């Protein structure tokens, strides 16, 4: 079977020049599956693991839509567009991910002289309003800030020809689903829509059925399966033992860069202090940080000045750093789909990765939910097959039934789940 190439897609010459200058030659599976369909004008429902190249899978069709529109209208890159409008709209759940997509649009759209704007919360509104005044080719936005500008009539969507929803499941988890429905209802019915995600909960599929027209579904891997290049481990710890266990794990000389995930913002700050006191240069990234603080932390991490980044699920979206060798789940996520996104920060660009989860007795239920979603065995056999006893006599700190039979081993993984069962 012949390996597809970007040249075979028939992209506009300026886009092909951008791909060549960036060193892109062969498309990834999600790109090879989604781009030809999108270029045919079809609605696409794409399911792919984190780190498989989803961004280019929708940025390239968006750029092609710009080139096609200019050819139809006889527009030069400098000719004014419809004021306050955008030909293509790309929605992302977080500022960081939106910024990453915006950078990709700028880099790949440079020879096309594409005009673009970034509309996100946590930044001054006026520069965004000013950027949108003449209209742009591609608008990258987060739902909340976009709605603010729509309500104040600084942006209009009635001329948008293409809409993209990236990380749709995360937008659902963050409570953006009502806003997404309102935004999609404002778009022309004749638009083209792409919806991409690493997981596909039923709510997202219902959204696709309502707002996509005869979508073609492309899936390059089983839903919610972490990529096989990531070695997954779970360590059972007693309550209160997580700090010392984490510090010991971070002493591994094989760690180039790592992300430590916590469940809460305050937890991220506490863990960041713990790691710093242990002698590691670290920074925290979460929603309570200002945009400037978040940008500085991400820049320091991307440039290798910071070895360990402590983050919450929301803030970590959009981190695309190939040198992340390890991901540590200091707290297991309440939503099992978030586990897939977390560990997908490692094992990128063809490299192997390691994902280690610390699990207290009270988190074993969360571990079982992750096992059901991913098909990977994380817990030891006796905890997978049966629920822990619930007699009051074996609880930790007044929590009946929380302690499993036997004493957990400290600092060693109970299971290597590189391959799904």
Buried (B, 14 or more C-beta within 10 A) or exposed (E): EEEBEBEEBEBBEBBBBBBEEEEBEEBBBBBBBBBBBBBEEBBBBBBBBBBBBBBBBBBBBBBBBBBBBBEEEEBEEEEEBBEBBBBBBBBBBBBBBBBBBBBBBBEBBBBBEBBBBBBBBBBEBEEBBEBBEBBBBBBBBBBBBBBBBBEEEBBBBEBBBBBBBBBBBBBBBBEBBEBBEEBBEBBEEEBBBBBBBBBBBEEBBEBBEEBBEEBBBBBBBEBBBBBEBBBBBBBBBBEEBBBBBBBEBBEEEEBBBBBBBBBEBEBBBBBBEBBBEBEBEBBBBBBEBEBEBBBBBBEBBBEEEBBBBBBBBBBBBBBBBBBBBBBBBBBBBEBBBBBBBBBBBBBBEEBEBBBBBBBBBBBBEBBBBBBEBBBBBBBBEEBBEEEBEEEEEBBBEEEEBBBBEEEBEEEEBBBBBBEBE
